Amino acid sequence: MCINDGIGYKNRIVARNFGSNVYRLRIPWRPFSNDAASNLSSSNAGNPTKEGEGQQYDIAIVGGGMVGLALACSLASRPLTKHLNVAIIDSNPALGRNHFIKKEDLPDPRVSTVTPATISFFKDIGAWQYVERHRHAYFDKMQVWDYTGLGYTKYNARDANKEVLGCVVENKVLLSSLLSCVQDTDLQKKIYPSRLTSMSILPNSSSLEEDSTASETVLFTHGRLAKLELEDGHSVYAKLVVGADGGKSRVRELAGFRTTGWNYSQNAIICTVEHAVENHCAWQRFLPAGPIALLPIGDKFSNIVWTMNPKESSEFKSVTEDDFLKAVNHALDYGYGPHPTSSLLGNGDIFSWFKGDITMSAHDCFEVPPKVAKLASERMVFPLSLRHASDYASKRVVLIGDAAHTVHPLAGQGVNLGFGDASTLSNIISEGIAVGTDIGEVSLLKKYEADRKPANVMMMAVLDGFQKAYSVDFGPLNILRAAAFHGAHYISPLKKSIISYASGEHRLPLFS
């Protein structure tokens, strides 16, 4: 596995001098929260205050998308955090509307491939039961190959003693399920359908004695609360502000967290397609301009995620449906190169020592994906990039999900990293409450960062390495890539480790 040396991350600390002055940042608003919630009934929460003074919460989650709502569900599921007051701030106008997913609705092109670790998390917080009421597709096998015809790998859940490799779910189903989960809990929450305009945090003052009757203004002045001002005029006070507002995070910007990263000069075109038969396998083929993935989503539908250069993506978005379907079937079959064989160099298989006397079964042989018969959604295009925040936490502020990190979609790991963030943060908050720690103290929040940053950075490095390794068409490198495919296909311990790592068990494939 090739990991690009240029992705070495250094933990950099953004120096902040609060001194005696207000830490107050005002930056012109930019849109945020790409996956805003579409349905949630607000319940009254927050401590009552004098008119114009604002309301106080334990936690303010900025961003009502999948990761932000997953955090709210996780907090609601834990004994020590389920009684917290939580504000959810998201500018999507659909907040509060009733929205029902009809069974006959066509699949949305925006989907997520959730790992076994994410499925387990959803079950723990009580959200998976809602997912199972809607369309979703478990898959227990996956085939990966490249356009040279030199190598391929087939993964099966049984190779790692698992029931499934993952489950493909429409984002609207995940979001709706999390919303339903939040609604059905006793969590005290209030939704603010507005935009964050400014955030103020003052240094701690030791002069304030413990006083449960102290007003929000007094607590804020003594550094015990963060103050958020919203575009609609509301003021919100919170012990902890969670930035779950996506790759263009407003919270990250206001808090002064720096980021590193780059654009890939690639776009992904996504859409829903229909087959004549049911698709039960996840397929991914690496092409000269980027990978194409065919993911099952149930009811004879699949999702296409095709990475290519911006010029090609513009062309493929505008061509006729027939021409697009021909291009997809071409890319998943003989397009750009031949089908792989079961050996690396003709009939002489250099991995015969590893295979021994093992005979390949029909299930291990290369298969051609099912033909795409019909386009079932619009074609959507979005640019690809890698971004990583130098810090995830500071006083009373913490980042989760795309606000902290964005990755290449070639392995579908982005949202799973975000759900991992939400799980870990809720656990850290619970631990802090158990010992009487202020949940906004940076020493507590840094424990979350110390847990999540290494795992996220390693996954980002692996995905970036893959992206760069398959961006070069060079004979010797092609042979090395094919050798890697064959190694993963025939060396059982390596295959098991790769499956476990991709499933959310954060162990490096070669060192577990």
Beta strands, then each sheet from edge to edge (+ up, - down):
strand 1: 23-26
strand 2: 55-62
strand 3: 85-89
strand 4: 111-114
strand 5: 136-139
strand 6: 141-146
strand 7: 152-156
strand 8: 166-170
strand 9: 188-192
strand 10: 196-201
strand 11: 226-230
strand 12: 235-243
strand 13: 259-274
strand 14: 282-287
strand 15: 290-298
strand 16: 301-308
strand 17: 374-375
strand 18: 380-389
strand 19: 393-394
strand 20: 397-399
strand 21: 405-406
sheet 1: 1+ 10- 11+ 12- 2- 3- 9-
sheet 2: 1+ 10- 11+ 12- 20- 19+
sheet 3: 4+ 8- 5+
sheet 4: 7+ 6- 14- 15+ 16- 13+ 17-
sheet 5: 7+ 6- 14- 15+ 16- 13+ 18- 21+
end
